[in-house]
Amino acid sequence: MVDFNELLLKLKDTLNKVTGIEKESVAYKIRKIEELLNDIDNNFNISTSKLVSAKHLKNKILIQQNLIKGYQKLIRSDQRLYLTLKEKIDFCKYKIFTYEKTIKDARPIYESTYEKIIGSVEFNFLKVEFDPIFEIKNLFFYVDSILKIKYNLLKDGKSVQVNFEHASELEIMLIGKTDTILGYILIPCDFFIDKENFFVDIDFENFNYVCTKISFKKELRLIRKNAGVVCIYNIGHGLEVLTSYYPKICGVCQMFMPIFTKHYRCFRCKFSCHKKCSDIIFFKCKRGLFELEKRWHNNYGIAHILYEKKLSGFRYCNHCGERITKDTFLCCERCDNVFHIDCKDLCFDSCQMDMNLRTLMANFFPKQLQRSFNDQKYNISNFELIRTLGKGNFGKVILAQNIKEEKLVALKILRKDSISCASEAKYLDVERRILKTATQCSHPFLMQMYYCFQDSKNIYFALEYLPGGDLFYHTLKVNFTQNNLKLFACEIFLGLEFLHKNEIAYRDLKLNNILLTSDGHIKLCDFGLCKENLSSSDYTYTFCGTLDTIAPEIIKNEGYTNAVDLWSYGIVLYQLNTKSPPFTGTTNRDICWSIIYSEPEYDVPMPEDLKDLIKKLLVKDPKKRLNLKGVKSHKYFHGVNWNDVFNLKIATDFKPENYTSNFDVEFASDLHIKSEGNDEYRYDEFFENFK
């Protein structure tokens, strides 16, 4: 810690020995130290050392060091990247220098959870106080390491708004007139929650301050979000998808998990592994719900013979993957595996099991090759690529024209290298089968698939092109009539009803996945998270979907039926009519709490019978929630001729404009497709039906 009394004496002794700008600088520092010691006119002061713990700063240093290694590797492979990446490397080095300097003084005034938050914070700048020796110019605002705003302190207005969409960290960089970095602060985004008209002095170190009033606003508008699998269940393990920010080893293969990649971690027993290794865990979670895995058995069971040993050098636990930092740890006499003492009761009876044995024990059963309902052979060279329509976790959707047939298709392209475990590969085949079923039945409200194919890099779905865009886009821009909203509700319901009658749970019904035809009718799309063979009485446990539309029983991890789709249906009806989400929160935790415990507000006028329908769909208890039969007979749909709806005999009031205006501009026209090469992927056997 800095001894300000001692520093004050030294500065006063120096004051008469310097002249000009240096004397002004010393006098300024003397004044600021005296104010600090006498607690004169000080607002709430924030700095990196007051907001971030030493442990988190150490992790940040590791992240920056790994980034530098990655940039240097790129430069070695292509010298043309030197100038571009040198600036990034210098930035990383500056942050490492700042973090190392700050660690010894890190005394956080509150405990941050580093949760990702949704909302915005407005900075109203009241006063700037800088050492006269510095010539300041800009403030750069980085949200999760991405530069969002360049604010000119000399020219711009008195305020700036920074938006957070699932962001965890804000970095503010103080930049001088010669573009040199004069100061830096790292702020966990959750610090801003509930701050309204809150006065703070942002401390950029070296007595440089920006005095500001901050106000945080919760986000109440609809936000486009991608779906995903949050947690899967495997022999009792609850495997959550996490990102590696510092070195860890895989509990299966014992190799390091690359920084910034996704991996699985059991929230019950802390076991961690690569996603690709999750198929060969083989051992039950010792804190798991074993009754869910009655058919599972494993004949291997050799316990470790553990003894305590003094720590020397770097060691990583073979169960949780974390570095061992305590003085003693547990080591196995036979196989030399090492464990935290706290992991002793959780580790598996897997002594002397190596990867060769695991691979021999691995036994996948992909579906038998089925005859395609369209036997034509295609490859990517058969198509002219026109425009990117959307992007997701696994790939993109591109508007393309079949050159020979002169037919427009929506080409859904999924990268094989993004598929890292058997469960992800199986989701693709589930989507293919459901698209095939919908196409063979020519269902009017489900997207059709013309054919599918693959090459060494990608899987391709040639889908029906729906030029009207999605309902998320139009809901924000169009005021639909009540007649049109009711027709949308009818058509969405019939699509959902077809899936449920075929024992398919959709699990991702949302505005993004409801597309419009050129005539303004709807079609459900994106069946990648569907669950087959799930009747109204069957339960499943995978935590997946899009948070805004997820039912409370999914969040509670109690198992759920296809009734979750009726909850999502209620969410969609609410959003269509109010243009806002029924359950909101600043963090994902807040949104989950809201879904489980709060009730939607009905401030926007809507028909009473529609409000009643939505309320009966958004019932927390799935057993009391309205079922398919109850929805169809609800008074909101009184007088609806369902046959006319199914046969598209009812015209819509809304017809989309030309296709170029119906897709968000955020989807850049990136038409690059990596399709060359002869790579073989571990799960190619699951793709046999895509030929």
N, C-alpha and C positions, 0 to 999 in steps of 0.2 A: 504494500500500500504506500502511496505517496505521502511523505511528511510535509504538509503544506506550510507549517510554521518554519521549518528549515528552508524550504524553497523560497518563502517570502523574504527571509533574511538575505539569501543569496541574490535575489532579484534587486532588492533595495541597495545592496552593495554594488551591483552592476549598473544601476540607473545612471549614476554620474560619470560612468566611464564610456558611455556610448552616446552617439548623436543621431539626428535624423530619424529615419523610419525605424531604426533599431531601438532608439530611445522610446518612440511611441509604442513599439511592441512590448518593451519591458514594462512601461507604465500601465499599459492595458492589462497585462498579466497580474501586476501588483493589485490593481483595482478589483479584478475578478476573484483573486484569492482572498482579499479582505472581505468581499461580499460573501464568499463561500464560508469563511470562518465565522463571520458575524450573522450568517443566515439572513442576509438582507435581500428582500425583494426576489426571493427564489420561487419560481413555479416548481411543479413536480418535474424532476430532472430524470431523463431516461438516457441510457447508454447501453452499449453491448454488454458490458460487465454487469449491469443491473438487471438485464433481461434474460441472459443466456447462461446456463450452468457450464462449469468447466468440463463436465463429461460430454455435453453436447458440442462444445467447441472442439474437443479432441476428435470427435467423430467428423466434424466439419473439416478439420485438417486432413484427416485420412481421405475424405471425399475429394478435396482439392488436389492432394498428392496423386491420387489415382487419375483424376482428370488430366493433370500435367503429363503423366505417363502415356495416356491415350492420345493426347495431342502430339506428343513427340513421336509416337509410333506412326501417326498419320503423316507427319512431316517427312519421316524417313522413307515412307512409301511413295510420297509425291512432294517434291521440293517446291512445287508451285503453290502449295498451301502454306508456305512459311509465313508470309506477311499476314495472312488472315488469322492464322492460329497463334502467332507470336503475341498478338494483343491479348488473346484469351489466356495464354500461359502467364503473361505478366500480371493479368488481373487475378489469376489463381494465386500467384506468388504473393501479391499484395495482401490478399485475404488471409493466407497462411501466416504472414508476418503480423497482421493485425490480431488474429486469433491467439497466436503464441504470446503476444504482448499482453493480451487481455486475460488469459487464463488465470494468472496469479491473483488478479483482482476480482475474478468472477464471484459475485455475491448476489444472486438473483433475488429481487424483492417480491417475486411471486413465482409459483410453480407453473410452468407452461406445459401443456399436453402436446403441443405441436399438431393439434388436429387441423385438418383442412377445413377452411371456413368459406362460406358464401356470403357476399355482401359488398359494401364499399365503405371507404373511409375518406372523409374530406379534411384536407389540411388547409386551415386559414392562417396564413403567415402574418404575424403581428410585428415581429422585430427580428433583425439579424444582428448578431454580435460576433465579430471575427477579429482575430489578431490582425492589426494593421499591416503586418509584413506580408500577409497573404492577399492576393487579388482573386476574389471568388467570382464565379460566374453561374454555374449550373448545379442543379440537383438531379441526379439520375435515380429513378425508381425501378428496382428490379423485383418482380414477383416470381418466387420460386426460380430464381437465377435467370429469368427472361426479362430483358429491358423493356419496360412498358411506357415510361414517360421520361422525356427530357424537359426539365423545367428551368427556364432562365430567370434567375433571381433578380436580374437587372431590368428585364423587359416585360416578362409575363405578368399576369394579374396577381392578385393577392391570395388566390386559392387554387388548389388542384385536387382532383378526385381520383383515387386509385381503386380499381375494381378487383375483387377477389372472386374467382370461380373455382372453388375447391383448392385454395392456396394455403400454404402453411407458413411461409416466411416472406417477409418484406425486407429488402436491403436498400438503403439510401446512401448514395455516393455523393460526396461533396467534391465538385470539380472546379479547378482554377481556370483563369483566362488562357493559360497555355495548355489546357487539357490535362494537367497533372491532377492526381488524386490527392486532395487535401484532408479528407476525412471520410469516415465510414461508420455506419451503424447497422446492426442486424436486429430485426424486431420479429418475434413470433407473431403471426397474424392474430392468434387468439387473444393477444394483449388488448386489441382494440374493441373486443366484444363489450357491449353495454357502456362504452365511453361516449357520452354526449355532451358537447360544449365543454370538453375537458382540456384544461390548459397545461401544456407541457413545454419544457425546454429540451429540444433534441440536442444531445451532447455529442459532437463529432470529435471529441478529444482535443487536446492542446488548446483548451479554452475557446473553442469555436462552437457557437450555439445558434440554433434557429428556434425562436419562440413562436409557438403555434397553438391554435385551438383545434382540437380534433373532434370529429363527430362521426360515429359509426352508424351505418344504415343497414338494416336487414334487407335481404333480397326477397321480394315478394312476387317477382315476375316469373314466367315460365323460362326454364333454361334447358337447352338441348343437351342431353346426356347419353352416353353410351351405356349399354347393358354389360353385364359381366357375371362371371361366377365368383362369388366372394368366398365361399367355403364349400368344400366337398367332404364327404364322409367316407372313410376307408378303414375297415376293420377296427372301428371304435375311435379312430383319430378324427378330429375336426380340423381339417387342413385349410388354413386361411392363406390367401395369396398376399404375400408381402414383397417389398422391394429391398434388396441388399444395399446398404449404404456404407458398410464397413466389412472387413474380411470375416467370413464364416466358412465352416466346412460342412459338407453334406453328410448327414448321418447314415446314408446308404453307401455311397461310393468313396467317402472320406476325402474327396477332392474339394478344393476351394470353390465357392460359388462366386461368379464374377460380380463385381460391383455394379449397381444400377440394374440388375436383372431381377426378374420375378422368381420367387421360390415359395415353397410351402412350409408352413410352421403350424404344428398342432397347438391349438389354444388350450388344450387340456394338459398335455404332458411336455410341451415345449420342444418336441422333436422337430428338427428342421432338415429339409432335403431339397435338391433340385426338383423342379417340376417333372423333368424327364425320368427321375428316379422314383417317383411316387408309385409307379406300377409295381415296384419290387421291394416294398417295405417289408411285407410278409408277417410282421409281428404286431400283435394287438396292442392298442393303447392301454396302459395300466390304469388310466382314469376314464376309460371309454365306457360306452353303453353296449355291453357285449351282446345283449339280447337282440340287438339289431343285426347281428352277424352270425346267426345260428348255423348257417351252412358253411361257414369258414372253418378251415382246419389247417394246422401247420405241424408237421411232424418233427421239425427242427427245434431243439430247445436245450442248448448248452449254456449254462450260466457262466458269467464271468467270475473269476476268483480275484476279488479286489482287495488291495491293500493301500494304505496311505503312503504318500511320497511327498518329499519337499519339492517345491516348484523350482525349476531352472530353465531359463530360456522361454521361448514362445510355445505355448501348448493350447490346443483347441479341443473342447469337449466333443467326444464322438457321439453324443446324443443330441444336445441342443445346438451344437455347432459354434457356440460363443467361445471367445478367448477366455482361458482360465487365468484369473488375476490374483486369487488368494494364495497364501503361502503354501498350502497343502492341497493335494488333489488325489483322486483315486486312480490306480493303474491296475490293469489286469495282468496276472502272472503269466498267462498263456499267450494272449494275443497282443499285449502291449497297448490295447485301447485305453484311453484316458477319459475321465469324467469329472465334472464338478461333484463335490461332496453332496450338494443339494439334488443332483440328478441320480443319485444311487438307487432310489426306490422306483425310478421311472425307466431306467435303461433296460433294453431287451435281453433275452437269453440268446444272444447271437454270437457268442464267442467263436472265433476262428472262421466265421462265415465271410468269404471274400466275394468280389464281384463275379468271378467265374462261376461260383456255386449259385449265386443269386440268379445269374443269367440262365443257368441250366434249369433252375426251379421255375423261372418265369414261364407262364403258360397262357398266352392270349388266344382268344377264340373270336376272331373277326367273323362277320357274317359271310355266309357262303356266297359266292359270286352269283348274282342274279342277272337275268337277261334284261338288257336295257329296253325301255318302252320306246326308244328311238335309237335304232342301230347305226345311224349315220356317224361317220368319224369327222371330227373337226380339230383344228389347231388354231392358235392365236393369229396366224398369218391369214386366216380366212376372213378377218374382220378389219374394218377401218375404225380406228378409235376417234371419237368425236369430242367428248366432254366428260369430265369427272362429275358424277352426281352426288357422291357421298364417300365418306371414309369411316372406318371402324377400327376395332382392336386388331383384327386379323388381316385386313386388306382394304380394298376399295370397290366401288361400283362405278363402272364407266359406261356411258352411252356409246354404243358401237353399232356399226352396220355390217351385216353379213354381206360380203361383196357379191357373192354369187347369187344369193336369193334377193338382194336389195331390200333386206328387212331389218328394221331397227330392233335392237335388243338391249336390255340392261345387263351388262356383263359383270357379274359379281366375281371378283378375283380374290382368292384367299391364298396367302403364302404358306407353303408347306413348312418352311423353317420357323414359322410362328407357332406351329403345333408341337408342343413339347411333351405331351403325355397321352396315353391311350384314351382317357376320357374326353380330351379335346378332339381327337380324331373321330371318336364315336359321335360327338355332337354334329359333325359335318354330315355323317351318313344318315343320322336322324333327319336332318334338314332335307337331304336329298329324297328320302322316302316320303316325307310329308308333302313336299312339292310334287312328287310323282303322283301321290294319291289325289291331291287337289286338282292336278291337271287332268288325270284320267276321268274324274267326276265332272270336270268343267265347271267347278263351283264359281259362281259369279263374283263372290266377295273374297276370294283367296287368290293370291298371285299365282300365275301359271309358269311352269318351267318347260322350255322347248327341248333342251338337251343339256348335258353336262359333259365335260371332258377334262383332261389334265395333261400337263407336261412335267418335266423333271423338277420344276420350281413351284408350280401353282396348281390349284384346283379352280375350275371355271364353271359357274352356273350361267347358262344363257337364259335369262328370265324375260318375261313379258315386260315391255317398256311402258310405264305409266307416266304420261307427260304432265299430269296435273300437279306433281310434287306431293309433299306429305302434309298432313293436317296440322302438324306443329307450325310449319311455315305459314299456312293460311289462317290459322287461329289468331296469330299475332297481328295479321294485316286486314282481315275481313270480318265484318259484322254479319254473321249468317242470320237468316230469318229463322224463326222458330220452326217453320215447316221443314226447312233444310236440316236443322239440327235434329229433328225427330227422324227424318229419313236416314241421316248418318247413324243415329242410334239403332234403328231397325237393321240396317245393313251390317253394322259391326256385330250386332247380336247374332244374326244368322251365320256369319263367319265363325263366331265363337261356338255357336251351337253345333255346327258341323264337326269342329275339332273335338268337342266333348263327347259327341255321339260316337266318335271313332276312338274314344278313350285316349285322347291327346290333351295334355295340359299345355297351354300356350306359354305361360310364365313370363311373357314380356309384352303384354298389351300396353301400348302407349301411343301418343299422337305421332311420334316419329315413325312408327311402324304401320301407320294407316295411310296408304297412298290413294291418289285420286286418278281416275281415268279422264280422258279428254271430255267425257260427258258429265263429269262431276260425281260419278259413283265411286264408292270406296272399295279398296282391296287390302286385306291384311297381308303383311309380308314379314320376312325375317323370322324363320322358324328354328333358328340355331339353338335356342334354349328350351325347346319343347321336350316334354317327357311323354313317352309312349306307354301304352298299356296301363294307364292310370284311370281307374273308374272313380266315381264320386265317393266310394268308400275306401279307396286305397290311399296310402300315405307315402310321401317321399320327403327327403331331408336336405337336399342340396340348397344352400343359400345362394340364390342367383336372381337376376333381374335388374331392373333400374330402380334405384332407391325411392324416387318420388311415387312410384306406383306399386311398390312391394306391400303385400298384406302383412298385418301384425303377427300372424302365426309363423311367417317365415323368419321374422326378426327374433322371435322368442325361441327359435330352434326346437320347437316341440313337434315337428312333423306337420305336414299340410297335405290337403287334397286339391283337386282342381277348382275348389271354391275360391282359390286365390285369384283366378281369372275374373270372377264376378266382382271382387273387390277392385281390381284394376279397371274393370268396365265402369264402375261407379266413379273412379278417379277421372277417367277420360271424359265422361259426361259432365262432371263438375268443371274440368278445364275448358271444355268446348263452350260452356255457357258463361263462365266467369273470366276466362283468359288468365287465370292465376291458379297456383297449386293449392289444394285444400289443407295440406300439412307442410309447414315451413320450419326452418331452423337455420341457425348460423353455421353449425357443424353437422356432419352426418349423425353424430350422437344426438344432437338436438332434434333432427328430423325423425330419427327412430323413436325418440321419446314422444314426439308429437303424434306420430302414427299410432303408437300404443295407447296413449293416455288422453289426448285432446280430441276435440270435435271440430269439424269444419265450421266456418262462418258462412252465412248465406246473405251477405250484404248486397250482392248484385241481384236485381229483380229477375225472377224466373217463374215459370208456371208452377203452381202449388203441387200438381200431380208429379211433375218432374222432380221437384225438391223431395217429395215423399219417396220416389223411386231411388234417388241417390242416397238418401238417409238409410233406406233398407238394404242397399248394397254395401254401404260403408259401416256395417255392423262389425264390431271387433271380434265377436264370437262367430267363427265360421259355421257352426251348427245352427245359428239363428239367422244367418245371412240369407237373403233371397236366393233361391235356386233358379235354374233355367226355366222351369215351368212357371214359377212365381213371377219372373221377369216378363215372360211372354203374355201372361194374363193380367199384368198390372194395368191400372186405370190409365196410366200415361199412354199406353198403346191401344186404348179402346178405339175401335173402329178401323184399325189398321188391317188391310188385306195383305196377309203375309205372302200369299202366292204372287200377288202383283209386285210386291217388293222383290221377291226372289227372281222373278222373270223380268226385272228392270222395266216394268211398265209405268212406274211413277217417275216423272221427270223431275230433275233437280232445279232449284232456283239459281244455283251457282254453277257456272262453268268456268274452269281455269283458263287463263290466257295462254299464249304460246309458251312452249316448253322452256325457253331460255329464261323466262322471268319467274319460274316456279321453284327454283332451288337456291338455297342460301349461298351468298357470295363467299362464305368462309371455305367452301369446297373449291380449292384452287384447281386450275386445269392442268394438274400433274398427270400426264398420260403415260409416264414411264412404267413399263412392266418388265421385271426381270424374269425372263423365260428361258434363257440359254443355259447350257451346262448339262451334265449327266449325273448330278448328285443323286444318291440313294438315301432316302429318309427311313428312319426306324419304323415308321408306321405306314409304310407304303402298302402293306397288306390290307389296311382299312380302306384304301382308295381304289380297290379293284373294281368297285361298282361305278366308278366315275369314267370308265373308258368307253 
